[in-house]
Amino acid sequence: MTTTLPDVKHLGRQWVLIDASEQVLGKLASRIATVLRGKHKPIYTPFLDTGDFVVVINVDKMALSGQKGEQKVYQRYSGYPGGRRTRNLDQMMDKHPDRVLRQAVKGMMPDGPLGRRQLTKLNVYAGAEHPHTAQQPQTIAVR
C-alpha cells in the first residue's frame, strides 16, 4: 500500500471569520488553533500545513472565566537587572487584547518552524472592522 499526502500548494485554503464577543478565551483559542492547524479537515497531516486563514474580530469583548482577570500574570524580561515587567490579564485586556488571544493560541500550537508558520495565518482585531473583506471569509460559530 502507498501513502498519499495532500498537495499543500493546491490545497485551496479557506478564510474563516470568528466573532470573539462573549466567547471564553480558552475555548476560543482552542478552536482557532484547530482551524489554523487544519485538524478540522479530513486531509489533516501532522507535519504539513493544511490549515486555513483565521480572522478574529471583537477581541476586546472576550469573556474571561473565574478569577483570571486578577490572577493570571503576563511577564516579560528585558535582560537587564530589574528589567522584569508584569501585568495581569485585566491590564493586558485594556491595552492589548489582541496580544492576549495571540499568546493563548500560540501556546496551543506546536513548537518549531511549522507552528510559527501556521501562526502567521492568524489575524486578530480588537474592533468589528477588518481589512480582509476581499477574501470573503466564512463565518463560523465557536461552541
CNS distance restraints for C-alpha pairs under 8 A (distance, minus, plus):
assign (resid   5 and name CA) (resid  45 and name CA) 7.79 0.50 0.50
assign (resid   6 and name CA) (resid  11 and name CA) 7.46 0.50 0.50
assign (resid   6 and name CA) (resid  43 and name CA) 6.59 0.50 0.50
assign (resid   6 and name CA) (resid  45 and name CA) 7.98 0.50 0.50
assign (resid   7 and name CA) (resid  11 and name CA) 6.19 0.50 0.50
assign (resid   8 and name CA) (resid  48 and name CA) 7.54 0.50 0.50
assign (resid   8 and name CA) (resid  49 and name CA) 7.12 0.50 0.50
assign (resid   8 and name CA) (resid  50 and name CA) 6.53 0.50 0.50
assign (resid  11 and name CA) (resid  50 and name CA) 7.27 0.50 0.50
assign (resid  13 and name CA) (resid  50 and name CA) 7.83 0.50 0.50
assign (resid  13 and name CA) (resid  51 and name CA) 7.03 0.50 0.50
assign (resid  13 and name CA) (resid  52 and name CA) 5.16 0.50 0.50
assign (resid  13 and name CA) (resid  53 and name CA) 7.04 0.50 0.50
assign (resid  14 and name CA) (resid  52 and name CA) 5.21 0.50 0.50
assign (resid  14 and name CA) (resid  53 and name CA) 6.26 0.50 0.50
assign (resid  14 and name CA) (resid 137 and name CA) 7.33 0.50 0.50
assign (resid  14 and name CA) (resid 138 and name CA) 7.83 0.50 0.50
assign (resid  15 and name CA) (resid  52 and name CA) 6.10 0.50 0.50
assign (resid  15 and name CA) (resid  53 and name CA) 4.80 0.50 0.50
assign (resid  15 and name CA) (resid  54 and name CA) 5.94 0.50 0.50
assign (resid  15 and name CA) (resid  55 and name CA) 7.41 0.50 0.50
assign (resid  15 and name CA) (resid 135 and name CA) 6.69 0.50 0.50
assign (resid  15 and name CA) (resid 136 and name CA) 7.03 0.50 0.50
assign (resid  15 and name CA) (resid 137 and name CA) 4.46 0.50 0.50
assign (resid  15 and name CA) (resid 138 and name CA) 6.23 0.50 0.50
assign (resid  16 and name CA) (resid  52 and name CA) 7.14 0.50 0.50
assign (resid  16 and name CA) (resid  53 and name CA) 6.11 0.50 0.50
assign (resid  16 and name CA) (resid  54 and name CA) 4.84 0.50 0.50
assign (resid  16 and name CA) (resid  55 and name CA) 6.05 0.50 0.50
assign (resid  16 and name CA) (resid 137 and name CA) 4.80 0.50 0.50
assign (resid  16 and name CA) (resid 138 and name CA) 4.83 0.50 0.50
assign (resid  16 and name CA) (resid 139 and name CA) 5.86 0.50 0.50
assign (resid  16 and name CA) (resid 140 and name CA) 6.78 0.50 0.50
assign (resid  17 and name CA) (resid  54 and name CA) 6.05 0.50 0.50
assign (resid  17 and name CA) (resid  55 and name CA) 4.82 0.50 0.50
assign (resid  17 and name CA) (resid  56 and name CA) 5.93 0.50 0.50
assign (resid  17 and name CA) (resid  57 and name CA) 7.63 0.50 0.50
assign (resid  17 and name CA) (resid 137 and name CA) 5.40 0.50 0.50
assign (resid  17 and name CA) (resid 138 and name CA) 5.64 0.50 0.50
assign (resid  17 and name CA) (resid 139 and name CA) 4.59 0.50 0.50
assign (resid  17 and name CA) (resid 140 and name CA) 6.37 0.50 0.50
assign (resid  18 and name CA) (resid  54 and name CA) 7.37 0.50 0.50
assign (resid  18 and name CA) (resid  55 and name CA) 6.22 0.50 0.50
assign (resid  18 and name CA) (resid  56 and name CA) 4.83 0.50 0.50
assign (resid  18 and name CA) (resid  57 and name CA) 6.43 0.50 0.50
assign (resid  18 and name CA) (resid 139 and name CA) 5.97 0.50 0.50
assign (resid  18 and name CA) (resid 140 and name CA) 5.90 0.50 0.50
assign (resid  18 and name CA) (resid 141 and name CA) 6.80 0.50 0.50
assign (resid  18 and name CA) (resid 142 and name CA) 7.52 0.50 0.50
assign (resid  19 and name CA) (resid  56 and name CA) 5.93 0.50 0.50
assign (resid  19 and name CA) (resid  57 and name CA) 5.17 0.50 0.50
assign (resid  19 and name CA) (resid  58 and name CA) 6.07 0.50 0.50
assign (resid  19 and name CA) (resid  59 and name CA) 7.77 0.50 0.50
assign (resid  19 and name CA) (resid 141 and name CA) 7.75 0.50 0.50
assign (resid  20 and name CA) (resid  28 and name CA) 7.32 0.50 0.50
assign (resid  20 and name CA) (resid  56 and name CA) 6.55 0.50 0.50
assign (resid  20 and name CA) (resid  57 and name CA) 6.01 0.50 0.50
assign (resid  20 and name CA) (resid  58 and name CA) 5.37 0.50 0.50
assign (resid  20 and name CA) (resid  59 and name CA) 5.31 0.50 0.50
assign (resid  20 and name CA) (resid  61 and name CA) 6.83 0.50 0.50
assign (resid  20 and name CA) (resid  62 and name CA) 5.66 0.50 0.50
assign (resid  21 and name CA) (resid  57 and name CA) 7.93 0.50 0.50
assign (resid  21 and name CA) (resid  58 and name CA) 5.47 0.50 0.50
assign (resid  21 and name CA) (resid  59 and name CA) 6.46 0.50 0.50
assign (resid  21 and name CA) (resid  60 and name CA) 7.53 0.50 0.50
assign (resid  21 and name CA) (resid  61 and name CA) 4.65 0.50 0.50
assign (resid  21 and name CA) (resid  62 and name CA) 4.98 0.50 0.50
assign (resid  21 and name CA) (resid  63 and name CA) 7.32 0.50 0.50
assign (resid  22 and name CA) (resid  61 and name CA) 6.14 0.50 0.50
assign (resid  22 and name CA) (resid  62 and name CA) 5.10 0.50 0.50
assign (resid  22 and name CA) (resid  63 and name CA) 5.08 0.50 0.50
assign (resid  23 and name CA) (resid  27 and name CA) 7.58 0.50 0.50
assign (resid  23 and name CA) (resid  28 and name CA) 6.38 0.50 0.50
assign (resid  23 and name CA) (resid  62 and name CA) 5.35 0.50 0.50
assign (resid  23 and name CA) (resid  63 and name CA) 5.35 0.50 0.50
assign (resid  23 and name CA) (resid 142 and name CA) 7.72 0.50 0.50
assign (resid  24 and name CA) (resid  28 and name CA) 6.05 0.50 0.50
assign (resid  24 and name CA) (resid  62 and name CA) 6.30 0.50 0.50
assign (resid  24 and name CA) (resid  63 and name CA) 4.74 0.50 0.50
assign (resid  24 and name CA) (resid  64 and name CA) 5.54 0.50 0.50
assign (resid  24 and name CA) (resid  65 and name CA) 6.62 0.50 0.50
assign (resid  25 and name CA) (resid  29 and name CA) 6.09 0.50 0.50
assign (resid  25 and name CA) (resid  62 and name CA) 6.49 0.50 0.50
assign (resid  25 and name CA) (resid  63 and name CA) 6.34 0.50 0.50
assign (resid  25 and name CA) (resid  64 and name CA) 6.04 0.50 0.50
assign (resid  25 and name CA) (resid  65 and name CA) 7.91 0.50 0.50
assign (resid  25 and name CA) (resid 101 and name CA) 7.04 0.50 0.50
assign (resid  25 and name CA) (resid 104 and name CA) 7.85 0.50 0.50
assign (resid  26 and name CA) (resid  30 and name CA) 6.15 0.50 0.50
assign (resid  26 and name CA) (resid 104 and name CA) 7.22 0.50 0.50
assign (resid  27 and name CA) (resid  31 and name CA) 6.30 0.50 0.50
assign (resid  27 and name CA) (resid 142 and name CA) 7.93 0.50 0.50
assign (resid  27 and name CA) (resid 143 and name CA) 7.88 0.50 0.50
assign (resid  28 and name CA) (resid  32 and name CA) 6.22 0.50 0.50
assign (resid  28 and name CA) (resid 142 and name CA) 6.59 0.50 0.50
assign (resid  29 and name CA) (resid  33 and name CA) 6.10 0.50 0.50
assign (resid  29 and name CA) (resid 101 and name CA) 6.69 0.50 0.50
assign (resid  29 and name CA) (resid 104 and name CA) 5.99 0.50 0.50
assign (resid  29 and name CA) (resid 105 and name CA) 4.92 0.50 0.50
assign (resid  29 and name CA) (resid 108 and name CA) 7.68 0.50 0.50
assign (resid  30 and name CA) (resid  34 and name CA) 6.30 0.50 0.50
assign (resid  30 and name CA) (resid 105 and name CA) 6.86 0.50 0.50
assign (resid  30 and name CA) (resid 108 and name CA) 6.88 0.50 0.50
assign (resid  31 and name CA) (resid  35 and name CA) 6.44 0.50 0.50
assign (resid  31 and name CA) (resid 142 and name CA) 6.84 0.50 0.50
assign (resid  32 and name CA) (resid  36 and name CA) 6.12 0.50 0.50
assign (resid  32 and name CA) (resid  54 and name CA) 7.24 0.50 0.50
assign (resid  32 and name CA) (resid 105 and name CA) 6.95 0.50 0.50
assign (resid  33 and name CA) (resid  37 and name CA) 6.10 0.50 0.50
assign (resid  33 and name CA) (resid 105 and name CA) 5.84 0.50 0.50
assign (resid  33 and name CA) (resid 108 and name CA) 6.31 0.50 0.50
assign (resid  33 and name CA) (resid 109 and name CA) 6.35 0.50 0.50
assign (resid  34 and name CA) (resid  38 and name CA) 6.11 0.50 0.50
assign (resid  34 and name CA) (resid  39 and name CA) 5.35 0.50 0.50
assign (resid  34 and name CA) (resid  40 and name CA) 6.48 0.50 0.50
assign (resid  35 and name CA) (resid  39 and name CA) 6.36 0.50 0.50
assign (resid  35 and name CA) (resid  40 and name CA) 6.19 0.50 0.50
assign (resid  35 and name CA) (resid  51 and name CA) 5.81 0.50 0.50
assign (resid  35 and name CA) (resid  52 and name CA) 6.04 0.50 0.50
assign (resid  35 and name CA) (resid  53 and name CA) 7.93 0.50 0.50
assign (resid  35 and name CA) (resid  54 and name CA) 7.51 0.50 0.50
assign (resid  36 and name CA) (resid  51 and name CA) 4.59 0.50 0.50
assign (resid  36 and name CA) (resid  52 and name CA) 5.41 0.50 0.50
assign (resid  36 and name CA) (resid  53 and name CA) 6.56 0.50 0.50
assign (resid  36 and name CA) (resid  54 and name CA) 6.95 0.50 0.50
assign (resid  36 and name CA) (resid 118 and name CA) 6.07 0.50 0.50
assign (resid  36 and name CA) (resid 119 and name CA) 7.10 0.50 0.50
assign (resid  36 and name CA) (resid 121 and name CA) 7.00 0.50 0.50
assign (resid  36 and name CA) (resid 122 and name CA) 7.43 0.50 0.50
assign (resid  37 and name CA) (resid  49 and name CA) 6.45 0.50 0.50
assign (resid  37 and name CA) (resid  50 and name CA) 6.37 0.50 0.50
assign (resid  37 and name CA) (resid  51 and name CA) 4.56 0.50 0.50
assign (resid  37 and name CA) (resid  52 and name CA) 7.51 0.50 0.50
assign (resid  37 and name CA) (resid 109 and name CA) 7.80 0.50 0.50
assign (resid  37 and name CA) (resid 118 and name CA) 6.54 0.50 0.50
assign (resid  38 and name CA) (resid  44 and name CA) 5.70 0.50 0.50
assign (resid  38 and name CA) (resid  49 and name CA) 7.20 0.50 0.50
assign (resid  38 and name CA) (resid  50 and name CA) 4.95 0.50 0.50
assign (resid  38 and name CA) (resid  51 and name CA) 3.58 0.50 0.50
assign (resid  38 and name CA) (resid  52 and name CA) 6.50 0.50 0.50
assign (resid  39 and name CA) (resid  44 and name CA) 5.43 0.50 0.50
assign (resid  39 and name CA) (resid  51 and name CA) 7.36 0.50 0.50
assign (resid  40 and name CA) (resid  44 and name CA) 7.45 0.50 0.50
assign (resid  43 and name CA) (resid  50 and name CA) 7.54 0.50 0.50
assign (resid  44 and name CA) (resid  48 and name CA) 7.91 0.50 0.50
assign (resid  44 and name CA) (resid  50 and name CA) 6.24 0.50 0.50
assign (resid  45 and name CA) (resid  49 and name CA) 7.65 0.50 0.50
assign (resid  45 and name CA) (resid  50 and name CA) 7.08 0.50 0.50
assign (resid  47 and name CA) (resid 114 and name CA) 7.54 0.50 0.50
assign (resid  48 and name CA) (resid 114 and name CA) 7.63 0.50 0.50
assign (resid  49 and name CA) (resid 114 and name CA) 7.09 0.50 0.50
assign (resid  49 and name CA) (resid 118 and name CA) 6.61 0.50 0.50
assign (resid  51 and name CA) (resid 118 and name CA) 7.35 0.50 0.50
assign (resid  52 and name CA) (resid 121 and name CA) 7.28 0.50 0.50
assign (resid  53 and name CA) (resid 121 and name CA) 4.87 0.50 0.50
assign (resid  53 and name CA) (resid 122 and name CA) 6.21 0.50 0.50
assign (resid  53 and name CA) (resid 123 and name CA) 7.95 0.50 0.50
assign (resid  54 and name CA) (resid 121 and name CA) 6.30 0.50 0.50
assign (resid  54 and name CA) (resid 122 and name CA) 5.05 0.50 0.50
assign (resid  54 and name CA) (resid 123 and name CA) 6.10 0.50 0.50
assign (resid  55 and name CA) (resid 122 and name CA) 6.27 0.50 0.50
assign (resid  55 and name CA) (resid 123 and name CA) 4.76 0.50 0.50
assign (resid  55 and name CA) (resid 124 and name CA) 5.96 0.50 0.50
assign (resid  55 and name CA) (resid 125 and name CA) 7.79 0.50 0.50
assign (resid  55 and name CA) (resid 132 and name CA) 7.84 0.50 0.50
assign (resid  55 and name CA) (resid 137 and name CA) 7.80 0.50 0.50
assign (resid  56 and name CA) (resid 122 and name CA) 7.85 0.50 0.50
assign (resid  56 and name CA) (resid 123 and name CA) 6.22 0.50 0.50
assign (resid  56 and name CA) (resid 124 and name CA) 4.82 0.50 0.50
assign (resid  56 and name CA) (resid 125 and name CA) 6.09 0.50 0.50
assign (resid  57 and name CA) (resid 124 and name CA) 6.29 0.50 0.50
assign (resid  57 and name CA) (resid 125 and name CA) 4.96 0.50 0.50
assign (resid  57 and name CA) (resid 126 and name CA) 6.00 0.50 0.50
assign (resid  57 and name CA) (resid 127 and name CA) 5.89 0.50 0.50
assign (resid  57 and name CA) (resid 128 and name CA) 5.32 0.50 0.50
assign (resid  57 and name CA) (resid 129 and name CA) 7.19 0.50 0.50
assign (resid  57 and name CA) (resid 130 and name CA) 7.31 0.50 0.50
assign (resid  58 and name CA) (resid  62 and name CA) 7.30 0.50 0.50
assign (resid  58 and name CA) (resid 125 and name CA) 6.54 0.50 0.50
assign (resid  58 and name CA) (resid 126 and name CA) 5.01 0.50 0.50
assign (resid  58 and name CA) (resid 127 and name CA) 4.64 0.50 0.50
assign (resid  58 and name CA) (resid 128 and name CA) 5.26 0.50 0.50
assign (resid  59 and name CA) (resid  97 and name CA) 6.12 0.50 0.50
assign (resid  59 and name CA) (resid  98 and name CA) 6.32 0.50 0.50
assign (resid  59 and name CA) (resid 101 and name CA) 7.58 0.50 0.50
assign (resid  59 and name CA) (resid 124 and name CA) 7.39 0.50 0.50
assign (resid  59 and name CA) (resid 125 and name CA) 6.37 0.50 0.50
assign (resid  59 and name CA) (resid 126 and name CA) 4.67 0.50 0.50
assign (resid  59 and name CA) (resid 127 and name CA) 6.85 0.50 0.50
assign (resid  60 and name CA) (resid  93 and name CA) 6.79 0.50 0.50
assign (resid  60 and name CA) (resid  94 and name CA) 7.94 0.50 0.50
assign (resid  60 and name CA) (resid  97 and name CA) 5.53 0.50 0.50
assign (resid  60 and name CA) (resid  98 and name CA) 7.63 0.50 0.50
assign (resid  60 and name CA) (resid 126 and name CA) 5.11 0.50 0.50
assign (resid  60 and name CA) (resid 127 and name CA) 6.92 0.50 0.50
assign (resid  64 and name CA) (resid  68 and name CA) 6.59 0.50 0.50
assign (resid  64 and name CA) (resid  69 and name CA) 6.96 0.50 0.50
assign (resid  67 and name CA) (resid  71 and name CA) 6.13 0.50 0.50
assign (resid  68 and name CA) (resid  72 and name CA) 5.11 0.50 0.50
assign (resid  68 and name CA) (resid  89 and name CA) 6.81 0.50 0.50
assign (resid  69 and name CA) (resid  88 and name CA) 6.68 0.50 0.50
assign (resid  69 and name CA) (resid  89 and name CA) 4.83 0.50 0.50
assign (resid  69 and name CA) (resid  90 and name CA) 4.82 0.50 0.50
assign (resid  70 and name CA) (resid  88 and name CA) 5.90 0.50 0.50
assign (resid  70 and name CA) (resid  89 and name CA) 6.41 0.50 0.50
assign (resid  70 and name CA) (resid  90 and name CA) 6.47 0.50 0.50
assign (resid  71 and name CA) (resid  88 and name CA) 6.68 0.50 0.50
assign (resid  71 and name CA) (resid  89 and name CA) 7.50 0.50 0.50
assign (resid  72 and name CA) (resid  88 and name CA) 5.56 0.50 0.50
assign (resid  72 and name CA) (resid  89 and name CA) 5.60 0.50 0.50
assign (resid  73 and name CA) (resid  86 and name CA) 6.53 0.50 0.50
assign (resid  73 and name CA) (resid  87 and name CA) 5.66 0.50 0.50
assign (resid  73 and name CA) (resid  88 and name CA) 4.29 0.50 0.50
assign (resid  73 and name CA) (resid  89 and name CA) 6.15 0.50 0.50
assign (resid  74 and name CA) (resid  86 and name CA) 5.62 0.50 0.50
assign (resid  74 and name CA) (resid  87 and name CA) 5.29 0.50 0.50
assign (resid  74 and name CA) (resid  88 and name CA) 5.92 0.50 0.50
assign (resid  74 and name CA) (resid  89 and name CA) 7.07 0.50 0.50
assign (resid  75 and name CA) (resid  84 and name CA) 6.95 0.50 0.50
assign (resid  75 and name CA) (resid  85 and name CA) 5.69 0.50 0.50
assign (resid  75 and name CA) (resid  86 and name CA) 4.50 0.50 0.50
assign (resid  75 and name CA) (resid  87 and name CA) 6.60 0.50 0.50
assign (resid  76 and name CA) (resid  84 and name CA) 5.82 0.50 0.50
assign (resid  76 and name CA) (resid  85 and name CA) 5.39 0.50 0.50
assign (resid  76 and name CA) (resid  86 and name CA) 6.61 0.50 0.50
assign (resid  77 and name CA) (resid  83 and name CA) 5.50 0.50 0.50
assign (resid  77 and name CA) (resid  84 and name CA) 4.35 0.50 0.50
assign (resid  77 and name CA) (resid  85 and name CA) 6.22 0.50 0.50
assign (resid  78 and name CA) (resid  83 and name CA) 5.06 0.50 0.50
assign (resid  78 and name CA) (resid  84 and name CA) 6.48 0.50 0.50
assign (resid  79 and name CA) (resid  83 and name CA) 6.28 0.50 0.50
assign (resid  79 and name CA) (resid  84 and name CA) 7.98 0.50 0.50
assign (resid  87 and name CA) (resid  91 and name CA) 6.05 0.50 0.50
assign (resid  87 and name CA) (resid  92 and name CA) 6.55 0.50 0.50
assign (resid  88 and name CA) (resid  92 and name CA) 6.42 0.50 0.50
assign (resid  89 and name CA) (resid  93 and name CA) 6.06 0.50 0.50
assign (resid  89 and name CA) (resid 100 and name CA) 7.85 0.50 0.50
assign (resid  90 and name CA) (resid  94 and name CA) 6.32 0.50 0.50
assign (resid  91 and name CA) (resid  95 and name CA) 6.45 0.50 0.50
assign (resid  92 and name CA) (resid  96 and name CA) 5.37 0.50 0.50
assign (resid  92 and name CA) (resid  97 and name CA) 6.23 0.50 0.50
assign (resid  92 and name CA) (resid  99 and name CA) 7.90 0.50 0.50
assign (resid  92 and name CA) (resid 100 and name CA) 6.83 0.50 0.50
assign (resid  93 and name CA) (resid  97 and name CA) 4.31 0.50 0.50
assign (resid  93 and name CA) (resid 100 and name CA) 6.93 0.50 0.50
assign (resid  96 and name CA) (resid 100 and name CA) 6.87 0.50 0.50
assign (resid  97 and name CA) (resid 101 and name CA) 6.76 0.50 0.50
assign (resid  97 and name CA) (resid 126 and name CA) 6.50 0.50 0.50
assign (resid  98 and name CA) (resid 102 and name CA) 6.14 0.50 0.50
assign (resid  98 and name CA) (resid 124 and name CA) 5.73 0.50 0.50
assign (resid  98 and name CA) (resid 125 and name CA) 6.25 0.50 0.50
assign (resid  98 and name CA) (resid 126 and name CA) 6.10 0.50 0.50
assign (resid  99 and name CA) (resid 103 and name CA) 5.93 0.50 0.50
assign (resid 100 and name CA) (resid 104 and name CA) 6.28 0.50 0.50
assign (resid 101 and name CA) (resid 105 and name CA) 6.19 0.50 0.50
assign (resid 101 and name CA) (resid 124 and name CA) 7.90 0.50 0.50
assign (resid 102 and name CA) (resid 106 and name CA) 6.04 0.50 0.50
assign (resid 102 and name CA) (resid 122 and name CA) 7.99 0.50 0.50
assign (resid 102 and name CA) (resid 124 and name CA) 7.43 0.50 0.50
assign (resid 103 and name CA) (resid 107 and name CA) 6.26 0.50 0.50
assign (resid 104 and name CA) (resid 108 and name CA) 6.86 0.50 0.50
assign (resid 105 and name CA) (resid 109 and name CA) 6.55 0.50 0.50
assign (resid 106 and name CA) (resid 119 and name CA) 6.98 0.50 0.50
assign (resid 109 and name CA) (resid 115 and name CA) 5.51 0.50 0.50
assign (resid 109 and name CA) (resid 119 and name CA) 7.67 0.50 0.50
assign (resid 110 and name CA) (resid 114 and name CA) 7.21 0.50 0.50
assign (resid 110 and name CA) (resid 115 and name CA) 4.81 0.50 0.50
assign (resid 111 and name CA) (resid 115 and name CA) 5.60 0.50 0.50
assign (resid 111 and name CA) (resid 116 and name CA) 7.44 0.50 0.50
assign (resid 112 and name CA) (resid 116 and name CA) 6.44 0.50 0.50
assign (resid 113 and name CA) (resid 117 and name CA) 6.12 0.50 0.50
assign (resid 114 and name CA) (resid 118 and name CA) 6.17 0.50 0.50
assign (resid 115 and name CA) (resid 119 and name CA) 6.11 0.50 0.50
assign (resid 116 and name CA) (resid 120 and name CA) 6.63 0.50 0.50
assign (resid 117 and name CA) (resid 121 and name CA) 7.52 0.50 0.50
assign (resid 118 and name CA) (resid 122 and name CA) 7.83 0.50 0.50
assign (resid 125 and name CA) (resid 129 and name CA) 7.49 0.50 0.50
assign (resid 125 and name CA) (resid 130 and name CA) 6.75 0.50 0.50
assign (resid 132 and name CA) (resid 136 and name CA) 7.27 0.50 0.50
assign (resid 132 and name CA) (resid 137 and name CA) 7.57 0.50 0.50
assign (resid 133 and name CA) (resid 137 and name CA) 6.96 0.50 0.50
